[in-house]
Amino acid sequence: MIRGRQTILDQYATVTGDLESTRSKLAKLPSRLDPKAAELTARITELEQKAVALKTQLNTVTETLVRETQRFHAEKFAALKQMLVELVQAYMEHSQKELSQLQALLPVVQQMQYQEQPL
């Protein structure tokens, strides 16, 4: 899709360049009655139509590309969010297990007494 968009952009640049060149040639003619004037005017009309068609096609491809990029970002965001939720839940479960083990250990530690060792 991106290569297709670039192809359209290249074609559009070529057509607009040709259009400017043809307009310049027409402007340089000494008179609009010159036999080449009708030919250049027809060519300008043709190039303008091509430019409009390419611009429309470019806009369509660009809109599609933007929509697909936004959809991609939304899907990736949802996937990352789900992974983070699962990570936090796993951490909470692990912390609960640690808390249970520490709570079970606390009375044992509290019951400990110092005992002197004979020399």
N, C-alpha and C positions, 0 to 999 in steps of 0.2 A: 504494500500500500504506500509506503514511504517512497519507494523507488518510482511507483506510478505517479505520485504527486510531483516528484522531481522531474519526471519526463514531461508532465504537463507544464510545469514551470519553465522548463527549457523551451518547449514549443511556444509558449506564450511570449517569452523573451524574444525569440526569433521573429514571431509574427509582429510584435510591437516594433522591433527594430526595422523590419521590412516596411512597416506602415510609416514610420518616421522618414525613412529613406525615400519612399514613394511620394510622400507629402512634400518633401524637400525638392524632389525633381519637378513636381507639379508647380511649386512656387517659383522655380527658376525659369519656367517657360515664359517667353516674351508675351504670350497672349493665350487666353483661354480658348481661343479659336484654333490654336495649333492642333493639328491632327493627333498628336500624342496626348493632348489634354484629356480627351474622352477615354482613351485607353488607360491613362493613369488614374482618372477618376473612378473608372470601373474597378481597377485594381485596388484602390483605396477602399471602396465599398466592400469588396470581397475580403480584404484583410481586416477591416473593422468587424465584419460578421464573424470571421474566424476568431478574432480577439475576444469578442463577446462570448462566443461559444466556449472557448478555452477558459475564460474567466469563470463562467458558470460551472464548468466541469471542475475547475480548481476549487471553487467554493464548496461544491458538493463533496469532493474528496477530503478537503480540509475539515469540513464539519463532521464527516464520518470518522476521520482520524482523531479529532478531538473527543468525540463521543466514545470511541473505543478506548482511548487513553484514559478517560474518566472512569469508564466501566472497569478497566484493568486496575486502576488505583483503588476503586471502591472494593473490588474483590480482594485485592492484596491486603487492604486495610482490615477487612472483615476476617481474613485468615490470620493475620498477625494478632488481631485483638483476641481471637479465639485461643491462639497459642499462649498469649499472656494470661488469659483467664485460667487456662489449664495449669500453667506454671504457678500462678499464685495459689490455686487450690491445692496443688501438690505440696507446695511449701507449707501451707497451713496444716495439711494432714501430717506432714513430717514434724512440724513444730508441736502439734498436739501429742504425737507419740513421744517426742522428747520431753514434753511437759509431764506426761504420765510417768515416764521413767524417773524423772527428777523428783516428782512428788512421792514416788515409792521409795526413793533413796533418802529423802529428807528425814524420816523417822529413824532410820538406821544410823545416820550421821548424828542425830540428836541424842541417841542412846549411847554413843561411844563414850568411854571413860578412859582416863589416863591411867595406865598401870606402870608402876615403877618396875624397872628391871634390876635384878640383883647384880651387883658388881662382881 
